């Protein structure tokens, strides 16, 4: 028996990222994360934008672009590599080990 669980919403924001964003890039089930997914993972980690930037190797301004709504002029989508580092740090995915 299986059931589909959806994340609950608190104050208009999801408690976690969309499950489809946690798949590996080459999976047909993978969906690129939205700015809300990025914010949810950063909130889960409890890090500042500067700390997130240090973790993934970018400036805090870049992190702000990833967490800005798409209708704003400074929005930019998060690259998959940075996203994967965040979800691994948040323990939402396991690192892939290539043999």
Buried (B, 14 or more C-beta within 10 A) or exposed (E): EEEEEEBEEEEEEBEBBBBEBBEEEEEEEBBBBBBBBBBBBBBBBEBEBEEBBBBBEBEBEBBBBBBBEEEEEEBBBBBBEBBBBBBEBBEBBEEEEEE
